[in-house]
Amino acid sequence: MDVLSDAVTAMRTGQPHSGRVHWPAPFGTRNPPVAGAGFHIVLQGSCWLFPPDGAPIALGVGDVAFLPHGSAHGLADSLSTPLVDAAASLAEIPPGQDDDGVPADQHPDGSAAATVMLCGAYLLDRSRAHPLLGDLPEVIHLPARVGHHPELRAAVDLLGGELEQPRPGGDAMLPALLDVLLLHILRAWFDEQPAHGVATGWAAAVRDPAVAAGLRAIHSAPGQPWTVGELASQAGLSRAAFARRFAALVGQPPQTYLTWWRMTLAARLLRDGDAPLATVARKVGYTSEFAFAHAFKREHGSAPGGFRRSAR
C-alpha cells in the first residue's frame, strides 16, 4: 500500500467523467466550483486559464491544468475575451468530429479548428480530505516539455484515443484511464517539487525516507498496534528524532495521524461494504467494538451504525 493511492481512494466517490470539448474563437467560459477535482488538457490550439487567485496561465498544446480543489476558474481564447457561464459556451465533440460535423482538425473553410481539449472531473468527499491532497495548490500546471513525464503523456494519448473513437469495452476502460491519469498528474507534480531546501509539508514528507517509511508502515498495516517507537524503528531513527521529523512534515504527531487514518479507513469500510462492525473494528486496530465505536463517534460525530445508515 502507498500513501498517494490511499489518499485518493479515501476521498473518491462515484465515477470520474470526461469528454473532448471544442471552443471556436472567441470563447470565454466561467466555471463554478465543484465538489471534486477537475482537469483540462489542450489537444489543439491554445487558451488562457484564469485561476481563483493569481495571474492567468497560458496553456498550449499538450499542457495539463489540474484543479485539485475544484476551484472556480475561467478559460478563454485571449486575455480580453469576456467570460460567460460554462453551460452557455461548452460543446462536447462527437467522436472524430467538431461541433460543426466536420473533422476536428479542420473547419469547412480549411482553416485550423479552435481550441480542442480533454476535460474531466473526479468526485471527492471534502468532509474527509486527506492532508496530502489538501496541501496541493489551487492549480497544478504541467507544461508539455519534450522528455518530461512520458507516462503522463502516454495516459493522455490513451484517454484521448478512447474518447475520440469509442470501441467495445469503453465503459470499463474510461474510468480506469481516468484513474491512471489522476495518479500520473499527482506523481508528476510531486516529482517536480524541489528535492532539498524548499519543499515543505506533504511534498517533503513523501520524499523524506524516514517519514515515508513510517507512513508506509501505517498504511500497509493500519490494524497493527503501532507505537511511536515501532514506527521509528521502521524509519531507522530514534523515537524522539522520528516523532519530531514526522510532526514537522506531516503536521501532526505519528499517533494522531494513525488515529485519523484508522477512522478515515473505517468510514470508507462502513460506507462501501457490509462487514459487521466487529470486523471493521479489527481491521482498523481495535479489539473492542465498544472502544472502536467510542473513537469513531468522537471523530465523526455519530456512532458507526448510524454513520453507515446515513451514508447510504
N, C-alpha and C positions, 0 to 999 in steps of 0.2 A: 504494500500500500504506500502511496506517496501523498504528501500534503496537498499538492495542487489538485490532483484528481479528487481527493476527498472534499476540498473546499468547494469545487464546482458542483459535485454531486449533492452535497448537503443543501445547496441553495436552489437546485434545479426543480422546477415544477412544470409539468406539461411538456409538449413537444416544441422544439425550435421550429422556425419557419423562415423561408427566404424566397427571393424571386429576382429576376432580371428586370430592371426598370430603365426607362428611357425618358429624357427630358430634351425636347427640342428647344434650342435657344430662341429667345431669352427665357430663363426659368429662375424662379426663386421660391423655395419651399420652406415653410416654418414647421418643424416637427416638435410636437409637445413631449413632455417627459413620459416615460413608460415604466411599468413595473418589471424591469428586466434590464437586459443589456442589448445593444444594437451594434451593427457594423455596416460600413459602406466600403465597397471595393470598386475602383474605377477600372472598367474594361476598355473604354473608348472615350476619347475626349478629355475634358478636364473640368474642374469646378472648384468652388471655394466652400469650405465648411466653417460655419460661424459657431464657435463653442459658447457655452453659457457665460464664460469669462475669458478674457484674454483676446489676443489678436486673431483674425481669421487665418485659416490654414489652407494653403494651396494644395490641391490634390491632382495628381497626374495619373497617367495610365499605370496600373499595377499597384498604386498606393492603397494601403489599408488604413481605414479610420475606425477605431473600435471605441464605443462609449460604454464602459463597464457599469456605469450607474444609471443608464437610461436617461441621461440628461436631455433637456430641451436643447435644440440646436437648429441651425439653418443650413441650407445648401443652395447655392446659386451659381449661375454661369459667370457672373462678374461681381465685383465689389459694389457696383452701383445698382444692381437689379433689386427691386423691392421684393420682400418675402411675403408669400401668401400661405394660407393653411395647406398642409400637405395633401389632404384629401382632394383639394381642388386642382393640384398640379401633377400628381403622380399617376403614371400609366405603366402597367405591367406589360411586358412584351410577350406575345405568343412565341413558342419555341421557333428560333431561326428567323424571326421577323421583328420589325419595329412596329409601332402602333399605327403606321400607315399601310401595313400589309406588304411591305417590301423588305428585302434582305436588310438585316440590322446594321450592316456596314455601309449602306448606300441609300440616299434619298432618290425620288423619281427623277430629279434633275441631274443626277450623277454626283452631287456634292457629298462630302462626308457627312455621316449622321452626327447628331449632337451627342451629349454625354450619355453613355450606357454604363450601368453599374449593377453589381450584385449587392443587394441589401437584405438584411435579415435581422432577426431578434431572437433572444433567449429569454424565457420567462424565469424569473428568480424570486425567491422568497426573501424579501428585505428584512423580515422580522427576525431572521437568524443569520444575518450576513457574516460570513467568515471574515475575520480581520485581514487575511491575506488579500482578499479581493477588495475589502474596504480601503486598503492602502493605495489602490490604483488611482491614477489621475482621472480627471473628468473625460479626457480624450487621449487615447493612445494612437499616435500617428506613426505608421511603419512605412516609410517611403520605399518605392521599388528601386533596389540597387542591385546591379549585376553581382551575383555570387553570394548575396546575403539571404539567409533564411530559405534555402532551397526547398525544405519540407513544407513551409508555409505556401510557397508559390505552387508546389505540386497540389496541395489541398485546394487552393483557389482554382486551379485548372480543372481538377476533378469535379468540384462543385459547379463551376461554370458550364462544363460539358454536360453534366447531368440535367441542369436546368434548361440548357439550350435544346437538347434533343432527348426528351423523356423516353425511357425504354423499360421493358419489364423489370420489376424489382426496384423501381424508383422510390416507391413508398417506404421501403426499408433502407434504401441507400441514402436518401437525402438527410434524415435525422442523424445517421452515423457520420456522414461527411461534415455536417454542421458541428457535431461534437468534436471531430478531429480538427476542424478549422479553429474552433474556440481555443482548444488546448495549444495549438501551434501559435496563435496570436499571443497568448499569455507567455508561452515559452520564449518567443522572440523578444517580448518586452523585458522579461527578467534577464535574458541573455545580454541585453543592451545596457543594463544598469552597470555603473562602474564597479569594478572588482575590488577597488581599495579606496577608502577615504571619504567617499561621497554618499554612496548608497546607505539608506537608513531603513528602519522598520523591517517589514517582512521581505523587502527586496534584499536586504542584508542578511536577514535570518536564514533564508533558504540557501544562501551561498556560504554561510558560516558552517564549517564542518562539524563543530561541536553542537551548536544549536540544532542544525539539521538532523544530526544523529538522534538527539533527544526527541525531536518532533516525529521522526520516522518510527521510533520505538512506541510512542504514544499512539500513533495512527495505525501501526501494524498490530497492536495488541491492546486496545482500549480497555479490555476487561481485566488486564493484569493489575495486581495491586502495586502499582509503581510508587516508589518513594523517590525523593529528590536524589538521594544517594545512589539508587539503582540507575536512574536516568543519567546522572553524572558519570557513572561507570561506563554506560553505553557511549558517552561522549568523550571519554578519556580525560576528564578533568576532575579536580576535587569538587566536593559538594558545594562549597561556598563559591568557587570560581564559576561553576556551571550555573548556579542559581543567579548570580549577578549578570552573567552574559545573556542568559535566556530572558530575564526580565527586561534588560536594556533593549534588546532587539524585538522581542515578541510583544512587549508592552504589558506583560503580567507575569507573575511567578509561575513556575512549572506546574504546581499543584492546582492553581487557579485555572490555568489553561486546560489541564487534564479534565477537571470537573466540567468546564464549559463544553469541551469536545464530547465528553460522555453524554451530557444532556442533549446536545445537538444531535448526536447519533441516535439516542433513544427516541427523540421526537420523530426522526425520519423512519425508524423501525415501526413506531406506533402508527404513523400516518400511512405508510406504504404496505404494511403487512398485517397478518392476523396472528402472529406469535403471542402466546399467553404473556401476561405481564411478568411472571416469574422468569420466563425465558429472556425477555428483553432486559430485565434487571441483571441477569447473569452475564449477558453479552457486554454490558457496559460497566461491569466490575462490582456489582452489589450482590452479596449472598442473601441479603434480607430484602424481601419485597416491600416491607414496611419502610426500611431505610431508603430504598430507591424511590418510593412514592413521595416521601418527605422531601428528598433532594430535588425531585422533578418538580414538585409543586412550588418549591422555593425559587426555582429557576424560571419556570414557565407560567406560574400563576394559576395553574389548575392541576388536578390530580391526573395521573396517566390515563385512566379510563375515560374521564371527561374530555381530555385532550383528544383522544382517539375519535370519540364520537363527534366532536365539533369539527375536527379536521376533515371528516368525511361528509 
